């Protein structure tokens, strides 16, 4: 497992070298529940919290993915850069040109990091409609209590 703070420090040094001013009051953490995103930057008061999907800290994931995500989220801490517009785009282009990174607005949804398969599945025995879930919800625990949204038949669990 990679050390998130070590990689964050390296990314901050890269931004320092380009004289990009980012917030200094940032907390970094790994999000073990993130399924559909690689990172998020949240502002609370005068502090920023950057959460990175814990899957990016796995040794089998290329380091470039972690660097790109950290740099992406760090750019959100720059003045006027909470959205993926104007100033954020310009700074992302500057970093990409300087370091050959691939910072973009959103990760590829088909990437192996994001495209995790849902763990749970419920199928309608009548019409074959499939309902997939990442978490063990009430639908997964008690499918017999639910009906198909298409044909109104009772549902059943499938692995």
C-alpha angles and dihedrals in degrees: 000000000000124000106249096199092052091055092043090054091051091051092049089052089053091053090046090054089055091046092240109157112222130168117282097204100075130142118201124205140164117241111213093186099054109119107156102033137050098210147352135200118210127186118212113177107308094338133085127213118201116194120192124194107256089226088073090061092061113110093231092063113087113256089232090069091055093045093048092050095046092047090047092053094042089056088059088065091061117102111279095004107107090109127054093249140104107329095029091051092049093050092046090052090049092052092044091051094047099045106020090243124151104229110166139159097265138007120252105270090215094056115122090240096058102026096081114159117242112259096215134051137183121190132196106233091207106049101011096239111163126216114191127191135186093205133048097258130172088267090058095044096047111017090160088072092061136069132213115267091220108042103009094235121142115270130230134200122256128183 
